[in-house]
Amino acid sequence: MKENGCLPTLRCYNVLIDGFCKNGRTDEALSLLSLLRIDGFPLNLQSYRSLINSFIHAKRYSEAYVWYTKMFKRGIVPDVTLYAIMIRGLSEEGRVGEAAKMLDEVIGMGLVPDAYCYNALIKGFCDIGRLDQARSLQLEVSKDEQFHNCYNELQLDQYVHQTIN
């Protein structure tokens, strides 16, 4: 684009960053950040979401949290999607208590958590053997019709059975 005299926009950079991240090429996405800065663009929520999600998928949790902290320092507030990504990462890492606090934070901010948030937390509770809390959250969420795709009773029972055996 630059060779043809057309300057890339932040949207162009975000598409590239997201593409690299979705293909597990996080380090290549990070290398684009210097070009982004040279062209005078700050990272936005979409940029951070792509990077943090990629770190979580790669189980590079500490790097995800560093970028999450950077985002806040720059005054960018996460949306429900990014909170869901963070809740999944915390749960996968076994930090389910922190994930539960983050879910409370989401609700406290007036945001409406989606099924993905709840599923990540329910699975996290199951993974660390806190099946009563998983069941309790599943029952609480199942009362709300908008979460019909949260871990249903059959899925949870199968998960519990696999965990026990």
CNS distance restraints for C-alpha pairs under 8 A (distance, minus, plus):
assign (resid   1 and name CA) (resid   5 and name CA) 6.46 0.50 0.50
assign (resid   1 and name CA) (resid   6 and name CA) 5.06 0.50 0.50
assign (resid   1 and name CA) (resid   7 and name CA) 6.31 0.50 0.50
assign (resid   1 and name CA) (resid   8 and name CA) 6.68 0.50 0.50
assign (resid   2 and name CA) (resid   6 and name CA) 5.14 0.50 0.50
assign (resid   2 and name CA) (resid   7 and name CA) 5.43 0.50 0.50
assign (resid   2 and name CA) (resid   8 and name CA) 7.22 0.50 0.50
assign (resid   8 and name CA) (resid  12 and name CA) 5.76 0.50 0.50
assign (resid   8 and name CA) (resid  13 and name CA) 7.04 0.50 0.50
assign (resid   9 and name CA) (resid  13 and name CA) 6.54 0.50 0.50
assign (resid  10 and name CA) (resid  14 and name CA) 6.10 0.50 0.50
assign (resid  10 and name CA) (resid  36 and name CA) 7.62 0.50 0.50
assign (resid  10 and name CA) (resid  41 and name CA) 6.25 0.50 0.50
assign (resid  11 and name CA) (resid  15 and name CA) 6.20 0.50 0.50
assign (resid  12 and name CA) (resid  16 and name CA) 6.43 0.50 0.50
assign (resid  13 and name CA) (resid  17 and name CA) 6.05 0.50 0.50
assign (resid  13 and name CA) (resid  32 and name CA) 7.70 0.50 0.50
assign (resid  13 and name CA) (resid  36 and name CA) 6.97 0.50 0.50
assign (resid  14 and name CA) (resid  18 and name CA) 5.88 0.50 0.50
assign (resid  14 and name CA) (resid  46 and name CA) 6.91 0.50 0.50
assign (resid  14 and name CA) (resid  47 and name CA) 5.69 0.50 0.50
assign (resid  15 and name CA) (resid  19 and name CA) 6.00 0.50 0.50
assign (resid  16 and name CA) (resid  20 and name CA) 6.17 0.50 0.50
assign (resid  16 and name CA) (resid  29 and name CA) 7.30 0.50 0.50
assign (resid  17 and name CA) (resid  21 and name CA) 6.10 0.50 0.50
assign (resid  17 and name CA) (resid  29 and name CA) 4.80 0.50 0.50
assign (resid  17 and name CA) (resid  30 and name CA) 7.69 0.50 0.50
assign (resid  17 and name CA) (resid  32 and name CA) 7.20 0.50 0.50
assign (resid  17 and name CA) (resid  47 and name CA) 6.97 0.50 0.50
assign (resid  17 and name CA) (resid  50 and name CA) 7.00 0.50 0.50
assign (resid  17 and name CA) (resid  51 and name CA) 7.57 0.50 0.50
assign (resid  18 and name CA) (resid  22 and name CA) 5.97 0.50 0.50
assign (resid  18 and name CA) (resid  29 and name CA) 7.65 0.50 0.50
assign (resid  18 and name CA) (resid  47 and name CA) 7.38 0.50 0.50
assign (resid  18 and name CA) (resid  50 and name CA) 5.29 0.50 0.50
assign (resid  18 and name CA) (resid  51 and name CA) 7.50 0.50 0.50
assign (resid  19 and name CA) (resid  23 and name CA) 6.32 0.50 0.50
assign (resid  20 and name CA) (resid  24 and name CA) 6.43 0.50 0.50
assign (resid  20 and name CA) (resid  25 and name CA) 4.85 0.50 0.50
assign (resid  20 and name CA) (resid  26 and name CA) 6.09 0.50 0.50
assign (resid  20 and name CA) (resid  28 and name CA) 6.58 0.50 0.50
assign (resid  20 and name CA) (resid  29 and name CA) 5.45 0.50 0.50
assign (resid  21 and name CA) (resid  25 and name CA) 5.31 0.50 0.50
assign (resid  21 and name CA) (resid  26 and name CA) 4.88 0.50 0.50
assign (resid  21 and name CA) (resid  29 and name CA) 6.36 0.50 0.50
assign (resid  21 and name CA) (resid  50 and name CA) 6.30 0.50 0.50
assign (resid  21 and name CA) (resid  51 and name CA) 6.43 0.50 0.50
assign (resid  21 and name CA) (resid  53 and name CA) 7.89 0.50 0.50
assign (resid  21 and name CA) (resid  54 and name CA) 5.23 0.50 0.50
assign (resid  22 and name CA) (resid  50 and name CA) 7.86 0.50 0.50
assign (resid  22 and name CA) (resid  54 and name CA) 6.74 0.50 0.50
assign (resid  24 and name CA) (resid  54 and name CA) 6.72 0.50 0.50
assign (resid  24 and name CA) (resid  58 and name CA) 7.40 0.50 0.50
assign (resid  25 and name CA) (resid  29 and name CA) 6.49 0.50 0.50
assign (resid  26 and name CA) (resid  30 and name CA) 6.20 0.50 0.50
assign (resid  26 and name CA) (resid  51 and name CA) 6.94 0.50 0.50
assign (resid  26 and name CA) (resid  54 and name CA) 6.30 0.50 0.50
assign (resid  26 and name CA) (resid  55 and name CA) 7.25 0.50 0.50
assign (resid  27 and name CA) (resid  31 and name CA) 6.33 0.50 0.50
assign (resid  28 and name CA) (resid  32 and name CA) 6.72 0.50 0.50
assign (resid  29 and name CA) (resid  33 and name CA) 7.16 0.50 0.50
assign (resid  29 and name CA) (resid  51 and name CA) 7.71 0.50 0.50
assign (resid  30 and name CA) (resid  34 and name CA) 7.95 0.50 0.50
assign (resid  31 and name CA) (resid  35 and name CA) 7.75 0.50 0.50
assign (resid  32 and name CA) (resid  36 and name CA) 6.27 0.50 0.50
assign (resid  33 and name CA) (resid  37 and name CA) 6.21 0.50 0.50
assign (resid  34 and name CA) (resid  38 and name CA) 6.19 0.50 0.50
assign (resid  35 and name CA) (resid  39 and name CA) 6.21 0.50 0.50
assign (resid  36 and name CA) (resid  40 and name CA) 6.40 0.50 0.50
assign (resid  36 and name CA) (resid  41 and name CA) 5.43 0.50 0.50
assign (resid  36 and name CA) (resid  42 and name CA) 7.24 0.50 0.50
assign (resid  37 and name CA) (resid  41 and name CA) 5.44 0.50 0.50
assign (resid  37 and name CA) (resid  42 and name CA) 6.56 0.50 0.50
assign (resid  43 and name CA) (resid  47 and name CA) 5.57 0.50 0.50
assign (resid  43 and name CA) (resid  48 and name CA) 6.77 0.50 0.50
assign (resid  44 and name CA) (resid  48 and name CA) 6.39 0.50 0.50
assign (resid  44 and name CA) (resid  76 and name CA) 7.22 0.50 0.50
assign (resid  45 and name CA) (resid  49 and name CA) 5.96 0.50 0.50
assign (resid  45 and name CA) (resid  71 and name CA) 7.90 0.50 0.50
assign (resid  45 and name CA) (resid  76 and name CA) 6.51 0.50 0.50
assign (resid  45 and name CA) (resid  77 and name CA) 7.59 0.50 0.50
assign (resid  45 and name CA) (resid  78 and name CA) 6.89 0.50 0.50
assign (resid  46 and name CA) (resid  50 and name CA) 6.22 0.50 0.50
assign (resid  47 and name CA) (resid  51 and name CA) 6.37 0.50 0.50
assign (resid  48 and name CA) (resid  52 and name CA) 5.91 0.50 0.50
assign (resid  48 and name CA) (resid  67 and name CA) 7.11 0.50 0.50
assign (resid  48 and name CA) (resid  68 and name CA) 7.44 0.50 0.50
assign (resid  48 and name CA) (resid  71 and name CA) 6.95 0.50 0.50
assign (resid  49 and name CA) (resid  53 and name CA) 5.93 0.50 0.50
assign (resid  49 and name CA) (resid  82 and name CA) 5.80 0.50 0.50
assign (resid  50 and name CA) (resid  54 and name CA) 6.14 0.50 0.50
assign (resid  51 and name CA) (resid  55 and name CA) 6.27 0.50 0.50
assign (resid  51 and name CA) (resid  64 and name CA) 7.58 0.50 0.50
assign (resid  51 and name CA) (resid  67 and name CA) 7.87 0.50 0.50
assign (resid  52 and name CA) (resid  56 and name CA) 6.20 0.50 0.50
assign (resid  52 and name CA) (resid  63 and name CA) 7.91 0.50 0.50
assign (resid  52 and name CA) (resid  64 and name CA) 4.82 0.50 0.50
assign (resid  52 and name CA) (resid  65 and name CA) 7.75 0.50 0.50
assign (resid  52 and name CA) (resid  67 and name CA) 6.62 0.50 0.50
assign (resid  52 and name CA) (resid  68 and name CA) 6.99 0.50 0.50
assign (resid  52 and name CA) (resid  85 and name CA) 7.76 0.50 0.50
assign (resid  53 and name CA) (resid  57 and name CA) 6.16 0.50 0.50
assign (resid  53 and name CA) (resid  64 and name CA) 7.58 0.50 0.50
assign (resid  53 and name CA) (resid  82 and name CA) 7.94 0.50 0.50
assign (resid  53 and name CA) (resid  85 and name CA) 6.12 0.50 0.50
assign (resid  54 and name CA) (resid  58 and name CA) 6.20 0.50 0.50
assign (resid  55 and name CA) (resid  59 and name CA) 6.13 0.50 0.50
assign (resid  55 and name CA) (resid  60 and name CA) 4.91 0.50 0.50
assign (resid  55 and name CA) (resid  61 and name CA) 6.30 0.50 0.50
assign (resid  55 and name CA) (resid  63 and name CA) 6.56 0.50 0.50
assign (resid  55 and name CA) (resid  64 and name CA) 5.31 0.50 0.50
assign (resid  56 and name CA) (resid  60 and name CA) 5.76 0.50 0.50
assign (resid  56 and name CA) (resid  61 and name CA) 5.57 0.50 0.50
assign (resid  56 and name CA) (resid  64 and name CA) 6.28 0.50 0.50
assign (resid  56 and name CA) (resid  85 and name CA) 7.59 0.50 0.50
assign (resid  56 and name CA) (resid  86 and name CA) 7.90 0.50 0.50
assign (resid  56 and name CA) (resid  89 and name CA) 5.56 0.50 0.50
assign (resid  59 and name CA) (resid  89 and name CA) 7.92 0.50 0.50
assign (resid  60 and name CA) (resid  64 and name CA) 6.48 0.50 0.50
assign (resid  61 and name CA) (resid  65 and name CA) 6.34 0.50 0.50
assign (resid  61 and name CA) (resid  89 and name CA) 6.74 0.50 0.50
assign (resid  61 and name CA) (resid  90 and name CA) 7.99 0.50 0.50
assign (resid  61 and name CA) (resid  93 and name CA) 7.50 0.50 0.50
assign (resid  62 and name CA) (resid  66 and name CA) 6.30 0.50 0.50
assign (resid  63 and name CA) (resid  67 and name CA) 6.33 0.50 0.50
assign (resid  64 and name CA) (resid  68 and name CA) 6.10 0.50 0.50
assign (resid  65 and name CA) (resid  69 and name CA) 6.09 0.50 0.50
assign (resid  66 and name CA) (resid  70 and name CA) 6.23 0.50 0.50
assign (resid  67 and name CA) (resid  71 and name CA) 6.13 0.50 0.50
assign (resid  68 and name CA) (resid  72 and name CA) 6.65 0.50 0.50
assign (resid  69 and name CA) (resid  73 and name CA) 6.31 0.50 0.50
assign (resid  70 and name CA) (resid  74 and name CA) 6.29 0.50 0.50
assign (resid  71 and name CA) (resid  75 and name CA) 6.56 0.50 0.50
assign (resid  71 and name CA) (resid  76 and name CA) 5.43 0.50 0.50
assign (resid  71 and name CA) (resid  77 and name CA) 7.50 0.50 0.50
assign (resid  72 and name CA) (resid  76 and name CA) 5.33 0.50 0.50
assign (resid  72 and name CA) (resid  77 and name CA) 6.38 0.50 0.50
assign (resid  78 and name CA) (resid  82 and name CA) 5.67 0.50 0.50
assign (resid  78 and name CA) (resid  83 and name CA) 6.44 0.50 0.50
assign (resid  79 and name CA) (resid  83 and name CA) 6.29 0.50 0.50
assign (resid  80 and name CA) (resid  84 and name CA) 6.06 0.50 0.50
assign (resid  80 and name CA) (resid 106 and name CA) 7.32 0.50 0.50
assign (resid  80 and name CA) (resid 111 and name CA) 6.79 0.50 0.50
assign (resid  80 and name CA) (resid 112 and name CA) 7.21 0.50 0.50
assign (resid  80 and name CA) (resid 113 and name CA) 6.12 0.50 0.50
assign (resid  80 and name CA) (resid 114 and name CA) 7.39 0.50 0.50
assign (resid  81 and name CA) (resid  85 and name CA) 6.36 0.50 0.50
assign (resid  82 and name CA) (resid  86 and name CA) 6.24 0.50 0.50
assign (resid  83 and name CA) (resid  87 and name CA) 6.02 0.50 0.50
assign (resid  83 and name CA) (resid 102 and name CA) 7.48 0.50 0.50
assign (resid  83 and name CA) (resid 103 and name CA) 7.76 0.50 0.50
assign (resid  83 and name CA) (resid 106 and name CA) 7.31 0.50 0.50
assign (resid  83 and name CA) (resid 117 and name CA) 7.54 0.50 0.50
assign (resid  84 and name CA) (resid  88 and name CA) 6.11 0.50 0.50
assign (resid  84 and name CA) (resid 113 and name CA) 7.67 0.50 0.50
assign (resid  84 and name CA) (resid 114 and name CA) 7.79 0.50 0.50
assign (resid  84 and name CA) (resid 116 and name CA) 6.29 0.50 0.50
assign (resid  84 and name CA) (resid 117 and name CA) 4.58 0.50 0.50
assign (resid  84 and name CA) (resid 120 and name CA) 7.66 0.50 0.50
assign (resid  85 and name CA) (resid  89 and name CA) 6.23 0.50 0.50
assign (resid  85 and name CA) (resid 117 and name CA) 7.77 0.50 0.50
assign (resid  86 and name CA) (resid  90 and name CA) 6.08 0.50 0.50
assign (resid  86 and name CA) (resid  99 and name CA) 7.60 0.50 0.50
assign (resid  87 and name CA) (resid  91 and name CA) 6.02 0.50 0.50
assign (resid  87 and name CA) (resid  99 and name CA) 4.82 0.50 0.50
assign (resid  87 and name CA) (resid 100 and name CA) 7.65 0.50 0.50
assign (resid  87 and name CA) (resid 102 and name CA) 6.79 0.50 0.50
assign (resid  87 and name CA) (resid 103 and name CA) 7.23 0.50 0.50
assign (resid  87 and name CA) (resid 117 and name CA) 6.41 0.50 0.50
assign (resid  87 and name CA) (resid 120 and name CA) 6.55 0.50 0.50
assign (resid  87 and name CA) (resid 121 and name CA) 6.75 0.50 0.50
assign (resid  88 and name CA) (resid  92 and name CA) 6.01 0.50 0.50
assign (resid  88 and name CA) (resid  99 and name CA) 7.61 0.50 0.50
assign (resid  88 and name CA) (resid 117 and name CA) 7.16 0.50 0.50
assign (resid  88 and name CA) (resid 120 and name CA) 4.90 0.50 0.50
assign (resid  88 and name CA) (resid 121 and name CA) 6.84 0.50 0.50
assign (resid  88 and name CA) (resid 124 and name CA) 7.84 0.50 0.50
assign (resid  89 and name CA) (resid  93 and name CA) 6.13 0.50 0.50
assign (resid  90 and name CA) (resid  94 and name CA) 6.35 0.50 0.50
assign (resid  90 and name CA) (resid  95 and name CA) 4.94 0.50 0.50
assign (resid  90 and name CA) (resid  96 and name CA) 6.11 0.50 0.50
assign (resid  90 and name CA) (resid  98 and name CA) 6.81 0.50 0.50
assign (resid  90 and name CA) (resid  99 and name CA) 5.46 0.50 0.50
assign (resid  91 and name CA) (resid  95 and name CA) 5.38 0.50 0.50
assign (resid  91 and name CA) (resid  96 and name CA) 4.69 0.50 0.50
assign (resid  91 and name CA) (resid  99 and name CA) 6.03 0.50 0.50
assign (resid  91 and name CA) (resid 120 and name CA) 6.59 0.50 0.50
assign (resid  91 and name CA) (resid 121 and name CA) 6.08 0.50 0.50
assign (resid  91 and name CA) (resid 123 and name CA) 7.61 0.50 0.50
assign (resid  91 and name CA) (resid 124 and name CA) 4.56 0.50 0.50
assign (resid  91 and name CA) (resid 125 and name CA) 7.64 0.50 0.50
assign (resid  92 and name CA) (resid 124 and name CA) 6.20 0.50 0.50
assign (resid  94 and name CA) (resid 124 and name CA) 6.79 0.50 0.50
assign (resid  94 and name CA) (resid 127 and name CA) 7.74 0.50 0.50
assign (resid  94 and name CA) (resid 128 and name CA) 6.74 0.50 0.50
assign (resid  95 and name CA) (resid  99 and name CA) 6.39 0.50 0.50
assign (resid  96 and name CA) (resid 100 and name CA) 6.06 0.50 0.50
assign (resid  96 and name CA) (resid 121 and name CA) 6.85 0.50 0.50
assign (resid  96 and name CA) (resid 124 and name CA) 5.94 0.50 0.50
assign (resid  96 and name CA) (resid 125 and name CA) 6.53 0.50 0.50
assign (resid  97 and name CA) (resid 101 and name CA) 6.33 0.50 0.50
assign (resid  98 and name CA) (resid 102 and name CA) 6.15 0.50 0.50
assign (resid  99 and name CA) (resid 103 and name CA) 6.28 0.50 0.50
assign (resid  99 and name CA) (resid 121 and name CA) 6.76 0.50 0.50
assign (resid 100 and name CA) (resid 104 and name CA) 6.36 0.50 0.50
assign (resid 100 and name CA) (resid 121 and name CA) 6.87 0.50 0.50
assign (resid 101 and name CA) (resid 105 and name CA) 6.17 0.50 0.50
assign (resid 102 and name CA) (resid 106 and name CA) 6.25 0.50 0.50
assign (resid 103 and name CA) (resid 107 and name CA) 6.41 0.50 0.50
assign (resid 103 and name CA) (resid 113 and name CA) 7.39 0.50 0.50
assign (resid 103 and name CA) (resid 117 and name CA) 7.39 0.50 0.50
assign (resid 104 and name CA) (resid 108 and name CA) 5.98 0.50 0.50
assign (resid 105 and name CA) (resid 109 and name CA) 6.16 0.50 0.50
assign (resid 106 and name CA) (resid 110 and name CA) 6.77 0.50 0.50
assign (resid 106 and name CA) (resid 111 and name CA) 5.55 0.50 0.50
assign (resid 106 and name CA) (resid 112 and name CA) 7.18 0.50 0.50
assign (resid 106 and name CA) (resid 113 and name CA) 6.76 0.50 0.50
assign (resid 107 and name CA) (resid 111 and name CA) 5.38 0.50 0.50
assign (resid 107 and name CA) (resid 112 and name CA) 6.20 0.50 0.50
assign (resid 107 and name CA) (resid 113 and name CA) 6.91 0.50 0.50
assign (resid 113 and name CA) (resid 117 and name CA) 5.99 0.50 0.50
assign (resid 113 and name CA) (resid 118 and name CA) 7.42 0.50 0.50
assign (resid 114 and name CA) (resid 118 and name CA) 6.81 0.50 0.50
assign (resid 114 and name CA) (resid 147 and name CA) 7.32 0.50 0.50
assign (resid 115 and name CA) (resid 119 and name CA) 5.93 0.50 0.50
assign (resid 115 and name CA) (resid 147 and name CA) 5.55 0.50 0.50
assign (resid 115 and name CA) (resid 149 and name CA) 6.53 0.50 0.50
assign (resid 115 and name CA) (resid 150 and name CA) 5.29 0.50 0.50
assign (resid 116 and name CA) (resid 120 and name CA) 6.10 0.50 0.50
assign (resid 116 and name CA) (resid 150 and name CA) 7.44 0.50 0.50
assign (resid 117 and name CA) (resid 121 and name CA) 6.44 0.50 0.50
assign (resid 118 and name CA) (resid 122 and name CA) 6.03 0.50 0.50
assign (resid 118 and name CA) (resid 137 and name CA) 7.86 0.50 0.50
assign (resid 118 and name CA) (resid 138 and name CA) 7.97 0.50 0.50
assign (resid 118 and name CA) (resid 141 and name CA) 7.75 0.50 0.50
assign (resid 118 and name CA) (resid 150 and name CA) 6.81 0.50 0.50
assign (resid 119 and name CA) (resid 123 and name CA) 6.00 0.50 0.50
assign (resid 119 and name CA) (resid 150 and name CA) 5.69 0.50 0.50
assign (resid 119 and name CA) (resid 151 and name CA) 6.00 0.50 0.50
assign (resid 120 and name CA) (resid 124 and name CA) 6.06 0.50 0.50
assign (resid 121 and name CA) (resid 125 and name CA) 6.20 0.50 0.50
assign (resid 121 and name CA) (resid 134 and name CA) 7.75 0.50 0.50
assign (resid 122 and name CA) (resid 126 and name CA) 6.35 0.50 0.50
assign (resid 122 and name CA) (resid 133 and name CA) 7.84 0.50 0.50
assign (resid 122 and name CA) (resid 134 and name CA) 4.76 0.50 0.50
assign (resid 122 and name CA) (resid 135 and name CA) 7.69 0.50 0.50
assign (resid 122 and name CA) (resid 137 and name CA) 6.77 0.50 0.50
assign (resid 122 and name CA) (resid 138 and name CA) 6.87 0.50 0.50
assign (resid 122 and name CA) (resid 151 and name CA) 7.52 0.50 0.50
assign (resid 123 and name CA) (resid 127 and name CA) 6.07 0.50 0.50
assign (resid 123 and name CA) (resid 134 and name CA) 7.24 0.50 0.50
assign (resid 124 and name CA) (resid 128 and name CA) 6.48 0.50 0.50
assign (resid 125 and name CA) (resid 129 and name CA) 6.28 0.50 0.50
assign (resid 125 and name CA) (resid 130 and name CA) 4.94 0.50 0.50
assign (resid 125 and name CA) (resid 131 and name CA) 6.21 0.50 0.50
assign (resid 125 and name CA) (resid 133 and name CA) 6.51 0.50 0.50
assign (resid 125 and name CA) (resid 134 and name CA) 5.27 0.50 0.50
assign (resid 126 and name CA) (resid 130 and name CA) 5.57 0.50 0.50
assign (resid 126 and name CA) (resid 131 and name CA) 5.18 0.50 0.50
assign (resid 126 and name CA) (resid 134 and name CA) 6.07 0.50 0.50
assign (resid 126 and name CA) (resid 159 and name CA) 7.51 0.50 0.50
assign (resid 126 and name CA) (resid 160 and name CA) 7.03 0.50 0.50
assign (resid 126 and name CA) (resid 163 and name CA) 7.66 0.50 0.50
assign (resid 127 and name CA) (resid 163 and name CA) 7.65 0.50 0.50
assign (resid 129 and name CA) (resid 163 and name CA) 7.83 0.50 0.50
assign (resid 130 and name CA) (resid 134 and name CA) 6.43 0.50 0.50
assign (resid 131 and name CA) (resid 135 and name CA) 6.04 0.50 0.50
assign (resid 131 and name CA) (resid 160 and name CA) 7.18 0.50 0.50
assign (resid 132 and name CA) (resid 136 and name CA) 6.01 0.50 0.50
assign (resid 133 and name CA) (resid 137 and name CA) 6.07 0.50 0.50
assign (resid 134 and name CA) (resid 138 and name CA) 6.06 0.50 0.50
assign (resid 135 and name CA) (resid 139 and name CA) 6.08 0.50 0.50
assign (resid 135 and name CA) (resid 156 and name CA) 7.53 0.50 0.50
assign (resid 136 and name CA) (resid 140 and name CA) 6.13 0.50 0.50
assign (resid 137 and name CA) (resid 141 and name CA) 6.05 0.50 0.50
assign (resid 138 and name CA) (resid 142 and name CA) 5.95 0.50 0.50
assign (resid 138 and name CA) (resid 150 and name CA) 7.38 0.50 0.50
assign (resid 138 and name CA) (resid 151 and name CA) 6.62 0.50 0.50
assign (resid 138 and name CA) (resid 152 and name CA) 7.31 0.50 0.50
assign (resid 138 and name CA) (resid 153 and name CA) 7.80 0.50 0.50
assign (resid 139 and name CA) (resid 143 and name CA) 6.63 0.50 0.50
assign (resid 140 and name CA) (resid 144 and name CA) 7.75 0.50 0.50
assign (resid 141 and name CA) (resid 147 and name CA) 6.52 0.50 0.50
assign (resid 141 and name CA) (resid 150 and name CA) 7.56 0.50 0.50
assign (resid 142 and name CA) (resid 147 and name CA) 6.33 0.50 0.50
assign (resid 142 and name CA) (resid 148 and name CA) 6.57 0.50 0.50
assign (resid 142 and name CA) (resid 150 and name CA) 7.32 0.50 0.50
assign (resid 142 and name CA) (resid 152 and name CA) 7.66 0.50 0.50
assign (resid 144 and name CA) (resid 148 and name CA) 7.59 0.50 0.50
assign (resid 148 and name CA) (resid 152 and name CA) 7.64 0.50 0.50
assign (resid 151 and name CA) (resid 155 and name CA) 5.80 0.50 0.50
assign (resid 151 and name CA) (resid 156 and name CA) 6.02 0.50 0.50
assign (resid 152 and name CA) (resid 156 and name CA) 6.21 0.50 0.50
assign (resid 153 and name CA) (resid 157 and name CA) 5.99 0.50 0.50
assign (resid 154 and name CA) (resid 158 and name CA) 6.14 0.50 0.50
assign (resid 155 and name CA) (resid 159 and name CA) 6.12 0.50 0.50
assign (resid 156 and name CA) (resid 160 and name CA) 6.04 0.50 0.50
assign (resid 157 and name CA) (resid 161 and name CA) 6.07 0.50 0.50
assign (resid 158 and name CA) (resid 162 and name CA) 6.18 0.50 0.50
assign (resid 159 and name CA) (resid 163 and name CA) 6.09 0.50 0.50
assign (resid 160 and name CA) (resid 164 and name CA) 6.14 0.50 0.50
assign (resid 161 and name CA) (resid 165 and name CA) 6.12 0.50 0.50
